[in-house]
Amino acid sequence: MRTVRTLLTLAAALACGGAVAQAPGGKAVEQTYKDIEATLGIVPGFFRQFPEAGLPGAWESFKRVQVAEDTALAPKVKQLIGLAVSAQVPCSYCIYFHTEVAKAYGATPEEIKEAVALAAISRHWSTVLNGMSIDMAAFRNDVDTSLRMAAERARK
C-alpha cells in the first residue's frame, strides 16, 4: 500500500494544480513549510494562502489528526468521515480530497456511496428531530431502551 505521503502528495497536487505561491514568514512559518513539503512532497497552495499567524497550529492538527496513520481511527475510515462531513458542509474541495484519498486507502465505490448516504440520512433525521423539538430526555430513553432490548435479543 502506498504511504500517506504519496497519497496526499497526489491529492494535494491535483487539488491545487501544483501552484505554490511565495509568502514571507518568520522562522516558525518557514519551518512549517519545510515540514509540509517533507510530509506531502510539495507545499500545496492552500497552505500558502493560510494566515501565517495560524499556519503552524493548522498544519499541526492537519498532520497529527487528519493524515496521521497511527491514530485511533484507520486512515480509510477518517477519510470516509471527512467525505461525509464535506458533503454536508458542502465543500467541493474537501469532497474531492477525501474521496480521492479514501480511494487510495482502498475505499470501494459502495463505501464512498454509503458514507455520503449516511451523511444525508443524519441530516434528514436531524431536521426532523430538531424541527419537531423532540424531547431530549424521551429521545435518550427511547435509544437506551432500544439498545438494551437489542442486547437482550442478542443474548438469547
Secondary structure, 3 states (H helix, E strand, C coil): CCCHHHHHHHHHHHHHCCCCCCCCCCHHHHHHHHHHHHHHCCCCHHHHHCCCCCHHHHHHHHHHHHCCCCCCCCHHHHHHHHHHHHHHCCCHHHHHHHHHHHHHCCCCHHHHHHHHHHHHHHHHHHHHHHHCCCCHHHHHHHHHHHHHHHHHHHHC
